[in-house]
Amino acid sequence: MTIQWFKPKQPIAQFIFAHGAGAGSDSAFMQTIAQHLCDLGIQVGLFDFEYMQQAKALDKRRPPDRAPKLLACFANQLAQADQALPLFIGGKSMGGRMASMLVTEGKYPVKGVIAMGYPFHPPGKPDKLRIEHFAEIPCPFLVLQGERDTFGSQIELAQLKMDNAPDFIFFADGDHSLKPRKKSGYSEAEHLLEAAKQAAKFMQVHRDD
């Protein structure tokens, strides 16, 4: 399986970055964040889960595989990581959830997890939470979340009791892809650059843990 690498001249860490359920590693979100992180000294690896590879080959949308298959695919990517660089993993939405589940297996030398738009619950179903594994996450965990994310808004998350809660950074008026509405006075470009800066800062802080 191929990884697309973004390699700075003098990387301080590496980040294996998984896509969300509906769009692959070639989406504007994934490519923009990866390039920003590369500019900030982070080596980034992007890949497509197997179902996404099949969807692209057939030019037909496919639903994501079950978690065990997604986790096995993610784990295979870690074998291609540079052993000399501190390793961080994460992803957008589903990819971030898979990263946070993968580290609970305790098999990989991961320094931290970063989720961008974590899917705390399906939209409109706040009782169907996806946080039961948080208590078992053994490393620092950062969530970059839009304030009005329908998978878990800032207001909802403030009322949620979590074991081993992640660190949160909220993006003003951001949706599930951190995108604000025009009337907010913020821009998507600003939010994506800031998300990359916060992720790079997190990796800088925890790379020697």
C-alpha positions in Angstrom: 0.0 0.0 0.0 1.4 3.4 -1.0 1.9 6.2 1.4 2.1 9.8 0.0 4.9 11.5 2.0 5.3 15.2 2.6 9.0 15.5 3.7 10.5 18.7 5.1 14.3 19.1 4.9 14.8 18.8 8.7 11.7 17.1 10.2 11.2 17.1 13.9 8.5 14.4 14.0 6.3 12.4 11.7 2.5 12.1 11.5 0.6 9.3 9.8 -2.7 11.0 8.9 -5.8 9.0 8.1 -8.8 10.3 6.1 -12.5 10.4 7.1 -15.3 8.2 5.9 -16.4 10.0 2.8 -13.3 11.5 1.2 -9.8 10.0 0.7 -6.3 11.2 1.2 -6.5 13.3 -2.0 -9.2 15.6 -0.6 -8.5 19.3 -0.2 -8.6 19.1 3.6 -6.1 16.3 3.8 -3.7 17.8 1.3 -3.9 21.3 2.7 -3.2 20.1 6.3 -0.4 17.9 5.2 1.3 20.7 3.3 1.0 23.1 6.2 2.5 20.5 8.6 5.3 19.9 6.2 6.0 23.6 6.0 6.1 23.5 9.9 8.7 20.7 10.0 6.5 17.7 10.3 6.9 14.7 8.0 3.4 13.6 7.0 2.2 10.3 5.5 -1.2 10.1 3.8 -2.8 6.8 2.8 -6.2 5.5 1.7 -8.0 2.7 3.6 -8.7 -0.3 1.4 -12.4 0.5 0.8 -11.4 4.0 -0.4 -8.9 2.5 -2.8 -11.7 0.3 -4.2 -14.1 3.2 -4.4 -11.6 5.2 -6.5 -10.7 2.2 -8.7 -14.4 1.6 -9.4 -15.4 5.3 -9.4 -18.2 4.4 -7.1 -18.7 5.4 -3.4 -18.3 2.6 -0.9 -19.1 2.6 2.9 -16.1 2.2 5.2 -15.0 -1.2 6.3 -15.7 -2.4 9.9 -13.3 -1.1 12.6 -11.1 -4.3 12.8 -10.2 -4.1 9.1 -9.6 -0.3 9.2 -7.3 -0.8 12.2 -5.4 -3.5 10.5 -4.9 -1.3 7.5 -3.8 1.6 9.7 -1.3 -0.6 11.6 0.2 -1.7 8.3 1.1 1.9 7.5 3.0 2.3 10.7 5.5 -0.3 9.4 6.5 2.3 6.8 7.3 5.0 9.3 10.8 6.4 9.7 12.2 4.7 12.8 14.5 7.7 13.5 11.6 10.2 13.9 9.1 10.4 16.8 5.8 8.9 15.6 2.4 10.6 15.9 -0.8 9.3 14.4 -4.2 10.8 13.8 -6.8 11.7 11.3 -9.9 13.5 10.1 -13.2 12.3 11.7 -13.3 8.5 11.3 -9.5 8.5 10.7 -8.9 10.2 14.1 -11.2 7.8 15.8 -9.3 4.8 14.3 -6.0 6.4 15.4 -7.3 6.8 19.0 -8.5 3.1 19.0 -5.2 1.8 17.5 -3.0 3.2 20.3 -5.1 1.3 22.9 -3.7 -1.9 21.6 -0.3 -0.9 23.1 1.8 -2.3 20.3 3.1 0.8 18.7 5.6 3.5 19.8 3.2 6.3 19.3 3.9 9.6 21.1 0.5 11.1 20.7 -2.8 11.2 18.7 -4.4 14.1 17.0 -8.0 14.0 15.8 -9.5 16.7 13.6 -13.2 16.7 13.9 -13.6 13.7 16.2 -17.0 11.9 15.6 -18.2 11.8 19.2 -21.6 10.6 18.0 -23.5 10.4 14.7 -25.3 13.7 13.9 -28.7 13.8 15.7 -27.8 10.8 17.9 -26.0 12.3 21.0 -26.7 9.1 23.0 -24.6 6.9 20.7 -21.2 7.9 22.0 -17.9 6.7 20.6 -15.7 7.4 23.6 -15.7 4.1 25.5 -12.0 3.5 24.7 -10.8 6.9 25.8 -9.9 5.6 29.3 -7.4 3.2 27.7 -5.6 5.7 25.5 -2.0 5.6 26.9 -0.6 8.8 25.3 -1.4 12.5 24.9 -4.6 13.0 22.8 -5.5 16.3 21.1 -8.9 17.0 19.5 -9.3 20.0 17.1 -13.0 20.5 16.9 -15.4 23.0 15.2 -17.6 24.8 17.7 -20.7 23.8 15.8 -19.6 20.3 14.8 -22.8 18.2 14.5 -20.7 15.1 15.6 -20.0 16.9 18.9 -20.3 20.6 19.4 -18.5 22.7 22.0 -21.7 23.1 24.0 -22.4 19.3 24.0 -18.8 18.4 24.9 -18.8 20.8 27.8 -21.6 18.7 29.4 -20.1 15.3 28.6 -18.3 13.3 31.3 -15.3 11.6 29.9 -12.7 9.3 31.4 -9.3 10.5 30.4 -10.7 13.3 28.3 -8.5 14.6 25.4 -7.2 18.1 25.2 -9.5 20.3 23.1 -9.0 23.2 20.9 -12.2 24.7 19.4 -12.4 26.6 16.1 -14.8 29.5 16.0 -18.0 28.7 14.2 -16.3 25.7 12.6 -18.2 22.7 11.3 -17.1 19.0 11.1 -14.3 20.1 8.7 -13.5 23.2 10.9 -15.1 25.3 8.2 -16.8 28.5 9.5 -19.7 30.4 7.9 -18.9 33.5 5.9 -20.9 35.7 8.3 -18.6 34.6 11.2 -15.7 36.7 9.9 -13.4 33.7 10.0 -12.1 31.8 6.9 -11.6 28.1 6.2 -8.0 28.8 5.2 -7.3 30.5 8.5 -8.7 27.6 10.5 -6.8 25.0 8.5 -3.5 26.8 9.0 -4.2 27.3 12.7 -5.1 23.6 13.0 -1.8 22.6 11.5 0.0 25.0 13.8 -1.7 23.6 16.9 -0.9 20.0 15.7 2.7 20.9 15.0 3.0 22.5 18.5 1.5 19.4 20.1 4.1 17.2 18.4 6.9 19.6 19.3 5.9 19.4 23.0 5.4 15.6 23.2 8.1 14.3 20.8 10.5 13.6 23.6 8.0 12.1 26.0 
